[in-house]
Amino acid sequence: MRNVKPVSVGNCVLDGKHILIQSMLNTHYDDIEGGVAQALALEREGCEIIRVAIPNREAIAVIPAIREKVSVPLVADIHFDYRLALEAVDAGIDKIRINPGNIGDRDRVHAVVRACQAKQIPIRIGVNSGSLEKEILEKNGAPTPEALVESAMGQVRLLESFDFDNIVISMKSSDVSTMIDAYRLCAQQCSYPLHLGVTEAGTERMGLIKSAIGIGALLHDGIGETIRVSLTEDPIREVKAAKDILKCIGKRGGPQVISCPTCGRTCIDLVKVAKEVEAALEDFDQDIKVAVMGCVVNGPGEAREADIGIAGGDGCAVLFRKGEMIRRIAEEDIVPELLTEIKKL
């Protein structure tokens, strides 16, 4: 486990004890009402840090509007114009995300640092494989893990030269192996909190796979304090995916549905049953394992560690608890009876 330097973002602390879920608004910058509505929806879904793009001065107006309605920390995503970072700080932002390499000269970066120092606002150094410094790319020949870390640590040293250490680091790549290796390398070189993510991961299907591999592998190594699952999708789907990744890696609680892939022994519509059970438990917060198995061969036996579950029969199912059979139920009653038993736990 890394010895992480704690960094506060609004009412949250990045210290590794609780992996924080992030997402980003995708409403247009001039749609203030839509941005507030989406931020509220993300907060309800369990998003713990929300990022918003600030491409111009007009976009600054969304910060106080969201701040008035939403309690989770808000991050301003700034590129190129350091003055937008200064205005975001004045507007009440909780964290600034910049790539100091595209902000401009040293004096401009220093101006952002001074503004953040005055209000104890952290800065996330956001390095991306698609926007590395020309000299680092030429030196490494490609956006390698070493190149990403070299860029990040160079920016860290720049901020540290201004006596600023309220820093979070991200080094994102669309290539999963590059992303994993970069974070592992960086984790050996510093104690700053790390924001994990696979950038430009794609639509939901491939984005989920890439993010689960990249983020999951690093969390398993004890690396990462906050995560964002980047999907070409509704941001709500990002939060759901992040929660599922954290649940699978043992970093979050809640129900886990275990279901078999079905085979020729399956005599009930197990796919339908499994989907209905999963949907019914979506907002359930109890830490339980629920098994939905296709037959008695791989039912109570293979799902012995489940708290409760069913094993399909011929037009019926066997209800079991902790591997012990309780009773038979008709196929049409599987989901309601299973949910009734779950509520008794």
Secondary structure, 3 states (H helix, E strand, C coil): CCCCCCEEECCEEECCCCCEEEEECCCCCCCHHHHHHHHHHHHHHCCCEEEEECCCHHHHHHHHHHHHHCCCCEEEECCCCHHHHHHHHHCCCCEEEECHHHCCCHHHHHHHHHHHHHCCCCEEEEEEHHHCCHHHHHHHCCCCHHHHHHHHHHHHHHHHCCCCCCEEEEEECCCHHHHHHHHHHHHHHCCCCEEECCCCCCCHHHHHHHHHHHHHHHHHCCCCCEEECCCCCCHHHHHHHHHHHHHHCCCCCCCEEEECCCCCCCCCCHHHHHHHHHHHCCCCCCCCEEEEECCCCCCCCCCCCCCEEEEECCCEEEEEECCEEEEEEEHHHHHHHHHHHHHHC
